[in-house]
Amino acid sequence: MVVGAAFIPDTPSSLVLRGKHDDARAALQRVRGKGVDIGPEFADILAAAENDRRNEEGAFRRILRREYRPYLVMAVAFPVFLNLTGVAVTAFFSPILFRTVGFESDAALMGAVILGLMNIGGILASGFAMDRYGRKLLFMIGGALMFTCQASHMSHSLLNE
């Protein structure tokens, strides 16, 4: 990722926000191609950057307002519940888990590879589903599944105590 990031150019918007207007104009021209009139688009970028500067004060206070509260709750709750479900830990320690349940060393590693491929497949499927059905439905289904998984885990823990 570090090597790849070295080859990614700055966006025109980022350059404008840092006061590098000539570099921003050149970057936009490079993206759109030679001979393309970038004047109106560059003017839009400048206007958006100016609007951003005017609204910069109180941005943190603004996100705490009532109209943004559902987004703030989702932005915090989703990663919290994702970590509480233990999916990342399970994926990370999957070779050890497979060995523990009786798989041989090679089979445990193959199981971890298959689990990773299934994860990628799930991400691709959810991406296509999101395009078709929208993110709200997928968030609701995912939230219900995470809640069910967490509730099941907690009840299992309580029964074993």
C-alpha positions in Angstrom: 0.0 0.0 0.0 2.8 2.4 0.8 4.5 1.8 -2.6 1.1 2.1 -4.4 0.3 5.3 -2.5 3.5 6.9 -3.8 2.1 6.7 -7.3 -1.3 8.2 -6.5 -1.5 11.8 -7.5 -3.1 14.4 -5.3 -6.7 15.3 -6.2 -7.4 18.8 -7.6 -9.6 19.5 -4.6 -6.8 18.6 -2.2 -4.4 20.8 -4.0 -6.8 23.7 -4.0 -7.4 23.3 -0.2 -3.7 23.6 0.3 -3.4 26.7 -1.9 -1.7 25.1 -4.9 -4.0 26.3 -7.6 -1.6 25.9 -10.5 -0.9 22.3 -9.5 -4.6 21.7 -9.1 -5.4 23.0 -12.5 -2.6 20.9 -14.0 -3.8 17.8 -12.2 -7.4 18.3 -13.4 -6.2 18.8 -17.0 -4.2 15.6 -16.7 -7.2 13.7 -15.5 -9.7 15.1 -18.1 -7.2 15.0 -21.0 -5.5 17.5 -23.2 -7.8 19.8 -25.2 -10.7 19.5 -22.7 -12.0 22.8 -21.2 -11.6 22.4 -17.5 -12.5 26.0 -16.6 -16.1 25.5 -15.4 -15.1 22.3 -13.4 -12.1 24.1 -11.9 -14.4 27.0 -10.9 -16.7 24.5 -9.2 -13.8 23.1 -7.3 -12.7 26.6 -6.2 -16.3 27.4 -5.1 -16.5 24.1 -3.1 -13.2 24.8 -1.4 -14.3 28.3 -0.5 -17.6 26.9 0.9 -15.6 24.3 2.9 -13.4 27.0 4.4 -16.5 29.1 5.4 -18.1 26.1 7.1 -14.9 24.8 8.7 -15.5 26.4 12.1 -17.7 24.4 14.3 -17.6 21.2 12.2 -17.4 19.0 15.2 -20.2 20.8 17.0 -22.3 20.6 13.8 -22.0 16.8 13.6 -23.5 16.6 17.1 -26.7 18.3 15.9 -29.9 16.3 15.9 -30.2 16.0 12.1 -26.8 14.3 11.9 -27.2 12.1 15.0 -28.3 8.9 13.1 -25.2 9.1 10.9 -23.0 9.6 14.0 -24.5 6.7 15.8 -24.0 4.4 12.7 -20.4 5.7 12.3 -19.7 4.7 15.9 -21.9 1.7 16.4 -21.0 -0.2 13.2 -17.3 -0.7 14.0 -18.0 -1.3 17.7 -20.4 -4.1 16.9 -18.2 -5.4 14.2 -15.4 -5.8 16.7 -17.8 -7.3 19.3 -18.9 -10.0 17.0 -15.3 -11.3 16.8 -15.2 -11.7 13.0 -11.8 -10.1 12.7 -10.3 -12.2 15.5 -11.8 -15.3 14.0 -10.3 -14.6 10.6 -6.9 -13.7 12.1 -6.7 -16.8 14.2 -8.5 -19.2 11.8 -5.4 -21.5 11.2 -5.1 -22.0 14.9 -8.8 -22.6 15.3 -8.8 -25.1 12.5 -5.9 -26.9 14.1 -7.7 -26.9 17.4 -10.7 -28.6 16.0 -8.6 -31.4 14.4 -7.4 -30.3 11.0 -3.9 -31.1 10.0 -1.4 -28.2 9.4 -1.9 -28.1 5.6 -5.7 -28.4 5.9 -5.8 -25.7 8.5 -3.9 -23.3 6.2 -6.2 -24.3 3.3 -9.2 -23.6 5.5 -7.9 -20.2 6.3 -7.4 -19.5 2.6 -10.9 -20.7 1.8 -12.3 -18.5 4.7 -10.4 -15.5 3.2 -11.8 -16.2 -0.3 -15.3 -16.6 1.2 -14.8 -13.2 2.9 -13.9 -11.6 -0.5 -16.9 -13.3 -2.1 -19.1 -11.9 0.6 -17.7 -8.4 0.2 -18.3 -8.6 -3.6 -21.8 -10.0 -3.2 -22.7 -7.3 -0.6 -21.3 -4.6 -3.0 -23.6 -5.8 -5.8 -26.5 -6.1 -3.4 -25.9 -2.6 -2.2 -26.0 -1.3 -5.7 -29.3 -3.1 -6.3 -31.2 -2.7 -3.0 -29.5 0.2 -1.3 -27.3 0.5 1.8 -30.1 1.0 4.3 -31.5 -2.5 3.8 -28.0 -4.0 4.0 -27.2 -2.1 7.2 -30.5 -3.3 8.7 -29.8 -7.0 7.7 -26.1 -6.7 8.8 -27.1 -5.1 12.1 -29.6 -7.8 12.8 -27.1 -10.5 12.0 -24.5 -8.9 14.2 -27.0 -8.4 17.0 -28.1 -12.1 16.7 -24.5 -13.3 16.7 -23.6 -11.1 19.7 -26.7 -12.2 21.6 -26.0 -15.8 20.8 -22.4 -15.5 22.0 -23.5 -13.8 25.2 -26.1 -16.4 26.0 -23.6 -19.2 25.3 -21.1 -17.5 27.6 -23.7 -17.2 30.4 -24.7 -20.9 30.0 -21.1 -22.0 30.3 -20.5 -20.1 33.5 
